Amino acid sequence: MPIDLDDYEYEGQVRWHGALGRLWRSSVVAMRRRCADAEYFAVREVQARMALHLHVVVRVPAWSKVDAETMGIAARSAAATHPVTGELVQWGKHGVQDREIQAGPSDTEGVTPDLSRAAARIVSYVGKALGYSLKDVIPGSSNAERCAPERIAFLYRLRAAARQTVRCPDCPESGPGQCDRRAHDNLGYGGHVVTVSRPSENREGWSLSHLTRKRLREERRAWMAANRPDDVGGVSAGDIKLSKWLRIWLERHGARRARRTWEAQQYARAP
């Protein structure tokens, strides 16, 4: 990594990660001003300097008059502020690069849309991004460059900035060292690696696998109903044992909470 370990802005990179979620949401708002029906699939990738950037597939209806360049311009115009420091964050000059993937009607199906080629390209692109985002980025990798002493020192300093220096919105007065938010263990970023646009009253959302949480819940219920034991009125001996254990645990937990509350009241009354 061609950087100066002593002069590098470690805290600035951690703050960038802390504001990335807001900046992306601002980009989504800007793009939907150009096309209200736009849907997206976003993957966060870690670069060599451990800085996050996004791979995003944006889907717009075939009848829409916007193209990749238009949506890229909209995304570049976005800005946000860090949730703690309030400093302004924006995409860099080369921060947004656009590429168009088109899906046209099939020659054999007439007017029926054939999305197989476009879907394959999208899955390939997203798969590549996921591969990068999940690669080994910790010391001890088989990659010799990643094991270099300079890289290990860089990682330790970056982790120290995230764990001990840069505050998140939920940090206690004592500082980030006592905060249990995962952002401090993820170099400042507390969000998800993969996000997709969710369905709403006006939008259908997007899932490359066509799986939604609602559908998964329905499938789990169907599986449980199909595999429910017939004995003990549909409840197995294991279920009964587990319910007894839970009841005992809840009683003990409630008693402990009541005792702590009582002790706190006594301490408050003490002169």
VEXBAPA-490264 format. One record per atom (N, C-alpha, C): x, y, z; residue in one letter. Coordinates in steps of 0.2 Angstrom, whole numbers, plus 5000, padded with zeros to 4 digits. Layout:
// residues N
XYZa/...
END
This chain:
// residues 271
500449945000m/500050005000m/500450065000m/500450104995p/500950164994p/500650224998p/500650215005i/500450275009i/500950285015i/500950345018d/501350355024d/500950335030d/501250285033l/500850265039l/500750315045l/501250355045d/501250405051d/500750465049d/500650485043d/500250545041d/499550525038d/499450455038y/498750435035y/498250465039y/497650485037e/497050505040e/496650445042e/496850415048y/496450355050y/495750375052y/495750425056e/495050445059e/494650465053e/494950495048g/494450525043g/494150465039g/494550405038q/494250345035q/493750315039q/493850315045v/493350285050v/492650325050v/492750395050r/492150435049r/491850435042r/492250425037w/491950405031w/491450345031w/491750295034h/491250235035h/490650245039h/490750295044g/490150305048g/489650345045g/489850385039a/489350425036a/489150395029a/489450335027l/489250305021l/488550285020l/488250255025g/487550245025g/487150305023g/487250355027r/486850415025r/486950445018r/487550435016l/487750465009l/487350415004l/487350355005w/487050305000w/486250325000w/485950335006r/485250345006r/485150415003r/485550465003s/485450525000s/485550514992s/485950464990s/486050444983s/485350414980s/485150374984v/484450334982v/483950394981v/483850434986v/483350494985v/483450534979v/484150544978a/484250584972a/484050544965a/484250484965m/484050444959m/483350434958m/482950434964r/482250424963r/481850484961r/482250544962r/481950604959r/481950604952r/482450564949r/482450554942r/481950504939r/481950444943c/481550394942c/481250364948c/480550374949a/480250354956a/480250284957a/480250244951d/480150174951d/480850134951d/481350174953a/482050134953a/482150094959a/482350034958e/482549984963e/483249974963e/483549944968y/484249934968y/484449874972y/485049854971f/485449794975f/486149824976f/486349834982a/486949864984a/487449814988a/488049814986v/488549774990v/489149814992v/489349814998r/489949855000r/490549805000r/491049834996e/491649804995e/492249834999e/492749795002v/493249825005v/493849825001v/494149885000q/494749894996q/495449874999q/495949884996a/496649864999a/496749915005a/496549975005r/496650015011r/496050005016r/495649955015m/495149945020m/494549995020m/494550035014a/494050085013a/493450055010a/492850065012l/492250035009l/492050075002l/491850034997h/491550074992h/490950024990h/490550044986l/489850014984l/489849984977l/489649924976h/489449904969h/488649904969h/488349934965v/487649944965v/487349924958v/486849884958v/486449874952v/485749914953v/485649964949v/484950004949v/484549974943v/483949954945r/483449934940r/482949994938r/482850004932v/482250054930v/481850024925v/481150044925p/480750014920p/480950024913p/480749974908a/480949984901a/480650054898a/480050074901w/479750134898w/480050194901w/480550194906s/480750254909s/481250284904s/481350354904k/481750384899k/482450404902k/482550374908v/483250384911v/483750324909v/484350344909d/484850294907d/485350294913d/485950244912a/486450244917a/486750304919a/486950344913e/487250404914e/486850454918e/486150464917t/485750504921t/485750484928t/485650424929m/485650404936m/486350414940m/486850404936g/487550414939g/487650484941g/487350534937i/487450604938i/487050624944i/486450594945a/486050604951a/486350574957a/486650514957a/487050494963a/487650534965a/487950564960r/488550604961r/488350664965r/487750694963s/487550754966s/487350744974s/487350684976a/487150674983a/487650704988a/487450714994a/487850735000a/487550715006a/487950715011a/487650695018a/488150725023a/487950715029t/488350735035t/488450685040t/489050685043h/489250635048h/488750635054h/488450585056p/487950585062p/488250615068p/488850615069v/489150645076v/489550715074v/489950715070t/490350775069t/489950825064t/489550805060g/489150855056g/489550875050g/490150845049e/490550865043e/490250835036e/490250875031l/489950855025l/490350805021l/490050755018v/490350695015v/489950695008v/490350685003q/490150674996q/490550624992q/490350604986w/490750554982w/491250594979w/491850564978g/492450594975g/492350604967g/492850634964k/492750644957k/492650584953k/492950524955h/492850464952h/492450414956h/492050444961g/491750404966g/491150364963g/490850384957v/490250354954v/490450334947v/490450274945q/490550254938q/489950214936q/489650234930d/489050194928d/489150154922d/488750104922r/488850054916r/488050024915r/487850024909e/487150004908e/487149934906e/486649904908i/486449834907i/485749834904i/485649814898q/484949814895q/484649744894q/484049744895a/483649684894a/483049694889a/483149664883g/482649684878g/482149624877g/481649624872p/481249574871p/481549514867p/481349454868s/481649394865s/481449384858s/481949364854d/481749354847d/481249294846d/481249244850t/480849184850t/480249194853t/480149234858e/479549244862e/479149304860e/479349334855g/478949394853g/478949454858g/478449474861v/478449534865v/478649514872v/478649444874t/478849424881t/479549444882t/479649474888p/480349494890p/480749434891p/481349434889d/481849384890d/482349414895d/482349404901l/482749434906l/483349394907l/483449334904s/483949284907s/484649314906s/484749344900r/485449364899r/485649424904r/485149464904a/485249524909a/485349504916a/484949454918a/484949424925a/485649394926a/485849354921a/486449324922a/487049374923a/487049424919r/487549474919r/487549514926r/486949524929i/486849554935i/487049504941i/486949444940v/487149394945v/487849394945v/488149394939s/488949384939s/489249444942s/488949504940y/489249564943y/489249564951y/488649554953v/488549554960v/488949504964v/488949444960g/489449384963g/490149404964g/490349444959k/491049464959k/491149514965k/490649564965a/490749614971a/490749574978a/490249524978l/490249484985l/490849454986l/491149424981g/491849394982g/492349434984g/492349494982y/492849544984y/492649564991y/492049574993s/491849605000s/491949555005s/491949485003l/492049435008l/492749405008l/493249435004k/493949405004k/494249415011k/494849385012d/495149385018d/495549445018d/495349495023v/495749555024v/496049565031v/496149505034i/496449515041i/497149485041i/497549505045p/498249485045p/498249405046p/498749375042g/498749305042g/498549275036g/498349315031s/498149285025s/498649255021s/498549205016s/499049175013s/499349225008s/499049285006n/499349335002n/499849365005n/500449365002a/501049385005a/501049465006a/500749505001e/500649575002e/500249595008e/499749555009r/499249565015r/499649555022r/500149505021c/500449495028c/501049535029c/501149585024a/501749635025a/501749665032a/502249685035p/502249715042p/501849785041p/502049815035e/501649885035e/500949875035e/500649825031r/499949815031r/499649805038r/500049755042i/499749745048i/499749805053i/500349845052a/500349905056a/499749955054a/499649955048f/499049995045f/498449975048f/498249915048l/497649885051l/497549895058l/498149885062y/498049905069y/497949975071y/498250015067r/498050095068r/497350105066r/497150075061l/496450095058l/495950065063l/496050005066r/495649975071r/495650015077r/496250045079a/496250085085a/495850145085a/495850175079a/495450235078a/494750225078a/494550165076a/493850155076a/493650135083a/494050095087r/493850075093r/493950125099r/494450165098q/494650205104q/494550285103q/494450305096t/494450375095t/493850405092t/493550375087v/492950405083v/492350385086v/491950425088r/491250415091r/490750395086r/490250355088c/489650345085c/489050375088c/488450385085p/487950415089p/487750385095p/487850325097d/487650295103d/488250285108d/488750315107c/489350315112c/489150345118c/489350315124p/489250345130p/489750405131p/489650435137e/490050495138e/490850475139e/490950415141s/491550385143s/491950375136s/491650375130g/491950365124g/491850305121g/492150295115p/491950235111p/492250175113p/492750175118g/493050115121g/492550075125g/492050105127q/491550075131q/490850065127q/490850075121c/490250065117c/490250005114c/489649965114d/489549905111d/489349895104d/489249955101r/489049955094r/489549925089r/489249885085r/489749845080r/490149895076r/489949955075a/490349995070a/491050005073a/491150005079h/491850005082h/492249945081h/491949895079d/492349835077d/492349825070d/492049865066n/492049855059n/492249925056n/492749945059l/493150005056l/492650065055l/492150075059g/491750135058g/491050115055g/491050065051y/490350045047y/489950005051y/489350025053g/488849985057g/488349955053g/488349955046g/487749935042g/487849865039g/487549845034h/487549775031h/487949775025h/488249715024v/488649715018v/488249715011v/487649685012v/487149685006v/486449715008v/486249755004t/485549785005t/485249794998t/484549784999v/484149784993v/483549834994v/483249864989s/482649904990s/482049864992s/481749894997r/481249855000r/480549874997r/480049824997p/479449844994p/479049894999p/478649934995s/478149984999s/477549984995s/477150034997e/476450044994e/476550064987e/477150094985n/477250124978n/477750084974n/478150034978r/478650004974r/478649934976r/478849884971e/478749814973e/479449784976e/479949834976g/480549804979g/480949764974g/481549734976w/481949694972w/482249634976w/482249574973s/482549524976s/482849474970s/483549474970l/483749434964l/483549364964l/483449334970s/483249264971s/482449264972s/482149314972h/481349314972h/481149294979h/481649294984l/481449274991l/481349344995l/480849344999t/480649395003t/480649365010t/480649415015r/480549385022r/479849355023r/479349385020k/478649365021k/478649295018k/478949285012r/478949215009r/479349165013r/479849185016l/480249145020l/479849125027l/479549165030r/479049155035r/478549105034r/478249115028e/477749065026e/477948995024e/478548995022e/478848925020e/479048895027e/479248935032r/479448905038r/478748875042r/478248915041r/477648895044r/477348835041r/477448825034a/477148765031a/477648705033a/478248715033w/478748665035w/478548635042w/478448685047m/478248665054m/477648625054m/477148655050a/476448615050a/476548545047a/476948535042a/477048475039a/477448425043a/477848455048n/478248405052n/478148405059n/477548435061r/477348435068r/477148365070r/477448345076p/477348275078p/476548265080p/476348205080d/475648185081d/475548175089d/476048155092d/475948135099d/475848195104d/475548185110v/475448235115v/475148305112v/474648285108g/474248345105g/474648385100g/475148355097g/475548395092g/476148425096g/476248415102v/476848435106v/477248375108v/477948385106s/478348325108s/478648335115s/478948275117a/479148275124a/479748325125a/480148335119g/480648385120g/480348455120g/479748475117d/479448535117d/479248545125d/478948495128i/478748505135i/479348515139i/479848485138k/480448495143k/480748565142k/480748585135l/480948655134l/480548705137l/479848695137s/479448745140s/479548755147s/479648695151k/479748695158k/480348735159k/480948725156w/481548755157w/481448835156w/481148855151l/480948925149l/480548955155l/480048915158r/479648945163r/480148955169r/480548905171i/480948915177i/481448975176i/481748975170w/482249035168w/481949105169w/481249105166l/480949175166l/480749195174l/480549145178e/480449155185e/481049185188e/481649145187r/482249165191r/482449235188r/482449245181h/482649315178h/482149365181h/481549355182g/481049405185g/481249425192g/481449365196a/481549375203a/482249425203a/482749405199r/483349445199r/483249525197r/482749535192r/482649605191r/482249635196r/481749605199a/481449635205a/481949655211a/482349605212r/482849615218r/483349675216r/483549685209r/483949745207r/483549805208r/482949805206t/482549865207t/482449885214t/482349835218w/482249855226w/482849875228w/483449845227e/484149875229e/484249945227e/484049965220a/484150025218a/483750075222a/483150055223q/482650105227q/482950115234q/483250065237q/483550065244q/484150115244q/484550105239y/485150155238y/484950225237y/484350235233a/484150305232a/483950335238a/483650295243r/483350325249r/483850335254r/484450295254a/484950305259a/485250375259a/485350395265p/485650465266p/486350475263p/
END
